[in-house]
Amino acid sequence: MNTIETAEMPRRKKVSHETILVVDDDPEIRESLSELLYHRGYSVLQAENGRRALDVLKTVPPRTPCIVVLDLAMPVLDGLQFLQYRAEDPRLRHIPVVVVSGNPRPTHPLEGIEAYLQKPLEPEMLLEIIRKTCDERRSSDEELAIKSL
């Protein structure tokens, strides 16, 4: 198995209490990404296709993932179909998505994604997008909690 590594691995940072959903049909890539994120202090959920990812998202609230890392080319329900279902569901459409794909970026725009990254992946780029996205979400959630007091 080819593990995606960064300079800081294998130590685990303090727990961030953020959850990330990794969706990829390739078990080695899914495990490798999950291990990378775990070592950075994230809780990780996994799904092998878009259908399973939707099922996971509908069963995990209130600890909804702060971001979904999504492959596009998958059986059962591919990444593009997942994005369409997500956009149509008011409970899921707010969850940010970063696409990680071996395919070139589609010529038509993908609605509702934070970023499109090509495989082979630069782990630090993915981690930076995740940090930024999850930190912004946590900050806005904290602001809402303070305003409601």
C-alpha positions in Angstrom: 0.0 0.0 0.0 1.2 3.5 -0.8 0.7 5.6 2.2 0.4 9.4 1.8 2.9 10.8 4.1 3.9 14.2 5.5 7.0 15.3 7.4 5.1 15.2 10.7 3.8 11.6 10.5 3.4 9.4 12.4 2.8 11.4 15.6 -0.8 12.3 16.3 -1.7 15.9 17.1 -4.1 16.7 19.9 -7.7 15.8 18.9 -9.4 18.5 16.9 -12.9 17.1 17.5 -13.5 17.6 13.8 -14.8 14.8 11.7 -13.9 14.3 8.0 -15.7 11.9 5.6 -13.3 10.3 3.0 -15.2 8.9 0.0 -13.2 6.8 -2.5 -13.8 3.3 -4.0 -10.1 2.4 -3.8 -9.5 0.9 -0.3 -5.8 1.8 -0.3 -6.4 5.4 -1.1 -9.3 5.6 1.4 -7.1 4.1 4.1 -4.1 6.2 3.3 -6.1 9.4 3.4 -7.8 8.3 6.6 -4.4 7.6 8.2 -3.0 10.9 7.2 -6.0 12.8 8.6 -6.1 10.7 11.8 -2.4 11.6 12.4 -3.4 15.2 12.1 -6.0 14.8 14.9 -9.2 14.4 12.9 -11.9 11.8 13.4 -12.4 10.0 10.1 -15.4 8.3 8.6 -15.1 6.3 5.3 -17.4 5.4 2.4 -16.6 3.4 -0.6 -19.1 5.2 -3.0 -21.5 8.1 -3.1 -24.5 6.1 -2.0 -22.7 4.9 1.1 -21.5 8.5 1.8 -25.0 9.8 1.7 -26.1 7.1 4.1 -23.2 8.0 6.5 -24.0 11.7 6.3 -27.7 11.1 7.2 -26.8 9.0 10.2 -24.0 11.0 11.9 -25.6 14.3 13.0 -25.0 16.2 15.2 -21.3 15.5 14.6 -21.6 16.2 10.9 -18.3 16.1 9.1 -16.7 19.5 8.7 -15.7 18.5 5.1 -16.1 15.6 2.6 -13.0 14.4 0.6 -14.6 13.0 -2.5 -13.4 11.0 -5.5 -15.4 11.4 -8.7 -15.0 8.0 -10.4 -16.8 5.4 -8.3 -19.3 2.6 -8.9 -22.9 2.6 -7.5 -23.1 6.4 -7.2 -20.2 8.5 -8.5 -18.9 11.8 -7.2 -20.9 14.0 -9.6 -24.1 12.2 -8.6 -23.2 12.6 -4.9 -22.7 16.3 -5.4 -26.2 16.5 -7.1 -27.9 14.7 -4.3 -26.1 16.7 -1.7 -27.1 20.0 -3.3 -30.8 18.9 -3.3 -30.8 17.9 0.4 -31.2 20.9 2.7 -29.6 18.8 5.6 -26.5 18.1 3.6 -25.9 21.1 1.2 -24.0 23.1 3.7 -21.3 20.4 4.1 -18.2 21.5 2.2 -16.6 19.1 -0.3 -13.0 18.9 -1.7 -12.7 16.7 -4.8 -9.6 14.5 -5.1 -9.6 12.8 -8.5 -7.3 11.2 -10.9 -9.4 12.6 -13.8 -8.7 16.0 -15.3 -10.9 18.7 -14.0 -14.3 18.7 -15.8 -14.8 21.5 -18.3 -18.2 22.4 -16.7 -18.0 24.0 -13.2 -18.7 21.8 -10.2 -21.1 23.5 -7.9 -20.5 23.6 -4.2 -17.0 22.4 -3.9 -14.1 24.1 -2.0 -11.4 22.8 -4.3 -10.5 20.3 -7.0 -7.2 18.5 -6.4 -5.6 16.0 -8.9 -4.2 12.6 -7.9 -1.4 12.0 -7.1 -2.1 14.3 -4.2 0.0 16.9 -2.5 -1.0 16.0 1.1 0.0 19.5 2.5 -2.4 21.2 0.0 -5.3 18.9 1.0 -4.5 19.5 4.7 -4.4 23.3 4.2 -7.8 23.3 2.5 -9.2 21.1 5.3 -7.7 23.3 8.1 -9.0 26.5 6.5 -12.5 25.1 5.8 -13.0 23.4 9.2 -11.5 26.4 11.1 -13.9 28.8 9.3 -16.9 26.5 10.0 -15.9 26.2 13.7 -15.5 29.9 14.0 -18.9 30.6 12.5 -20.5 28.0 14.7 -18.9 29.6 17.8 -20.1 33.0 16.7 -23.7 31.7 16.3 -23.5 30.1 19.7 -22.3 33.3 21.3 -25.0 35.4 19.6 -27.7 33.0 20.8 -26.7 33.5 24.5 
